[in-house]
């Protein structure tokens, strides 16, 4: 690098800069793969979203989560398919199951497991009160159907 600067060789400097940028990208990719090195992290992911207690409010929140996850999947190159969906009576969804197909889908999405909470002024409440809504998210790896199970004779 110093030699290229001393010689004021622009093409060599540009070439070296491009090489450094490529190495940084490869390093970032290797770091992600090292973090996502669990047994099932490389698999497709099945995401199940269920609205919590709270009726329309929670059902609306569950639908927001569904839209958020499917848009994340599309933006990040995952193929998404809604396997099952149960709509609420007024708005939102009671539950939905979505499969995300692509490398490391489960590895990225497994951190979303848990109960998600939203606090907002309700658009469904004429008195404009603050409501807290809950929805649970479960993430499962898609497993190979050719799994061999060995049953011991005991």
N, C-alpha and C positions, 0 to 999 in steps of 0.2 A: 504494500500500500504506500509506504514511504517512498519507495523507488519510483512508483508511478507519479506521485506528487512532485518529486524532485525533477523528474523528466517532463512533467506537465503533459503526460499522455492521457488525454481525455477518454479515448476508447478503452484503454486498459482500466482506468478508474471506473468507468461505467460497467464494464464486464465484471469487475470485482464486486461492485455494489450489488449487481444483479445476483451474483453467486451468494453473497451474504444474505440477501433477502430470501432466496430460495432455501438456504440452510435454516433460517429462522422459521419459515413455514413448516419445513420438515420436522424441526425440533418441537414446535407447538403440536403438530399431529402426533408425534411420538409420545409427548407428555400426556395427551388425552388418552391414547391407547394404553399407556401404562396405568393410568388412573382407572380406566374401564377394562380391567383385566380379570374381572370376576368370571366365574364359570358360565354364566348365562348372559353376560353383558353384551355379547355380539348378536344375540338373538333379536327377533322381532318382538314387539311389545303389545300386550293386550291391556287396554286401559278401561276400567269400569268406573263410571261416575254415578253416584247416587245422591239425590237431594236429601237433606236432613229434615228435622222437624221445622215447621214454619210455613208449610203450605206453599202458596204462590211465590213468596219471597225466595225460599230455598230452591224452588224449582227454576226460577229465573236465574239464580246464581249458578245452578248446575248447568244450565244451558250456556251461560257465559263461559264457564270453564270448558265445556265441550268445544265451543267455538275457538277459544284461546288455544287449546291443545291441537285441534285440527289445523289451524292456521300456522302454528309453530311447526307442525310436521311438514306441511306443504312448503313453507319457507326454507326448511332445512333438508329438502330433497327426499322426504319419506312419503311413501304411498300410504294413504289413509283410507280405511273402509269402515263405515259404520255397520257393525254386525247386528245390533239390536238397539232400539230406542223406544221408550215409553213416554209419551207426551203428557203434560199436566192438563188439568181441566181448563184453566184460564190462560196460563202462560207457562213457558219454560218446559222442562223435562223432569220426569220422576227419576229416570235412569237411562243410561246409554252405555254401550260397549263398543269400543273402537279398536281396530288393529292397526298398528304402525309397522309397516314393512320397510326394512332397510338395515344397513349395518349399524350396530350399536344402539338400536332404538331402545331396547330394555335398559342398557347402561345409562343412557341419558335420562330416561323417564322414571326410573326406580326411585329417585329422590322425591318424586311428587306424591308418594304414598302418604296418606294421612287425611285428616279433616281440615278442610279449607274454610275460612271464615270471612265474611264480608259484612262490614258495617256501613250503612248508607241511609240517607233519607229516602223512604220508600216512595216509588212512583205509583204504587197501588193503594196508598193510604191517603184518604182525603184530608186528614189532619196533618199530613207531612211530618209524621214522627220518625224517629230514627229506629231502624230495625237491624237486627243481627241475624244473618243467614249462614247456614252451614251446609256443606256438601262433602261427602267422603270420596276419596279417589284411591283405587286399588290398581296396582300395576303388576302384571304377571308376564314372565317370559313365555314366548311361544316355544313349546318343546317339540322335539322330533317324535313323530308317531311310531317310529320303529324302535322304541325303547324296549330292551329285553329285560324282563323281570325274572329273577331266579327265586323260586319258592323252595325252601328247605323242607325236607321230609322229617318233621319232628312232631 
